[in-house]
Amino acid sequence: MKISWESPSNIALIKYWGKRDIQIPLNPSISFTLSKCKTTTEVHFTKGTGIDISLDGKDKPEFIPKIENYLQRIKERHPWLVSYRLQIKTSNSFPHSSGIASSASGMSALSLCIVEFANKIGFKLGALDFYQEASILSRLGSGSASRSIYGGIAVWGESSYLKNSRNEYAIKYPEIIHPIFKNYCDVILIVDTKEKQVSSTLGHSLMDSHPFNEQRFSQAHKHVKDIKRILQTGNVDDFIQLTELEALTLHGLMMSSSPNFILIKPNTLKIIEKIREFRNNSKLPISFTLDAGANVHLLFPNSAKNKTMEFVKNTLIQFCRGENFISDHVGLGPKRLTNFEE
């Protein structure tokens, strides 16, 4: 049987940094699910054992150990997997060297295929519903992948301020969302295409002994409370202040870890300076956020799109490697692509 899904990447507004056990977050996170930055994965399940994997039509045996580790983690929930061979064909809508992390979109797409197949063979899922099970499996492959299962805004990690939030899986944001945030735009400015210096696993582990870890976890919980109000009222000015602080806090934590890492580049800072300068002069509500890398996510309401895109093409593009950027927006979440083929 062949099953195919596409699943998007996401960009965290409140960052997850630090974990325990197997992919359990030390603080809650909230993200925009994107639309155009996505992974398409087809899995051919046959009786037997082993894994074959290809990316954009090219065999990638170096990816097999990561998938084997993932399958080992989920076999307690899906013991039927030991009887099947998986032939995985995957592709990204964004260039592999674009500096956009594909683990969230890739692991969520694979998890959706596995849960779909489990349903087809009559296996009883351990979660309440299909998407919750897919989010649990995605988390075991990549923490942030748990959020990609849901469109719009997603939450992962327990918070007393958000009902039904859990560490084991993500949920669709459960509170009121002002219309301005439902079609928010995200232009990803590609500053660096090299593999980042520090793996996510190492980066998260550095929070275990970080001198500011308790302060950070307390800050993240407060920011969940604050963003709940912001998302309900549509206060874009407060949204800008909070999300930029989250981005800079993430990099501040990496720079003050032991060992420490500086992942931002000179052009990252130049872009940030230009964004703030343009915001002050134009009064447009544009802002930035960062993931654990050098690239900049330029965030803005859809109503500001025309003037902001002019700014990108006239000013910011010169700081992008190869003048590359990706224009995206908040999306609807994963999509099943094919009918089932016996």
Steps between C-alpha positions, in 0.01 A plus 500: 500500500624849413398797713596861438467817707634852484574681823622857560780645701423744781663797665488529879386830650568380853808280476552149630855472634587224742358149539504193723438129456404427139395828343309643796528882493611699802276790400191546279533631145260662253550516124360616169452206264627601155347427161757488219798358691400134512619144456326242284555140608385174345549176689465160333428237766584138411540187710861460609763707677729792420485860383568669168486879482542754223488880495400674177557175311849432638574214739598622846638205700650747747144582616428138596651506854277794598190322369605176674535690828158654449339163427665357811342779706149440366499119485338472843201694366512331157647150538362399157782699339752220563324293232525760224759639266476877443594655168492873563501761223512857621543847353500856630331797336794711615863444394681250719784750547270793579574490870139417585477210745313213338474279809160643604339456161683175420434313823138611517437386141655160574299466822175576319576225247567250780182585690298481177636154428431390857140602448479308173618175657258541790757574769342668803666836564611588849395866474156658498501570127705476180673838525586465868669168424688660208615784726627253763699310237627824343627618838703182536670578169544875544350705780387789281344254253220440750371852425499454122205259528263794548429798278489861611649535847616197702602448863737239639580468869293529814384845605247590765388782272392277209244224550586149385867588432730201548869407490438175311339658195406833348148638466335755279504835682185476715418867561357790300720625215455850360452499120824693445704195609313245288675595175823645637794505258851364545782581258802282574819690421774249419823626660692173529454163329767307689418232753473662840790465742295344779244222470160549658568212740820659626344845517209379711731303731693817581194629686544228764786689664432847362540772766178668383285192438243561775462864399446397140236240579318753720521757219356256246198426719437871551527556126232236439269700728592822320461365148158358585381856554686626193355237267150573627515880478709531184752727671775490237731737688511266799538203262809665351656569840438149635606298194818700443592456866443124465728486195781692667461303824551176308829623356599656831459160663726339240763772541500459879508118503811294574618424238351802326402564140446808286266397220402844373710651221591860417222512240252373761570811704491727196156368408374551856629856500334573164170350618494719809601807303231441238238434770581829673490697176202336331294421812422162343462218757781278371722295729750216505548168665785249479537127532821336621695631202594809303190541284243767577124455490334830411148502646219740407122520452365424154376860479864619495612254233543729198721760669690236697584298188631819337722544805623141470584537129648849526693475826521159671578282199860626488566330836361163389736231371450486124217752547281210613187535709177302538164676521260300718200545728298323768357181352230240552720208606577157351317351203447141388612481137407162358228244499605171651671256267493134593 
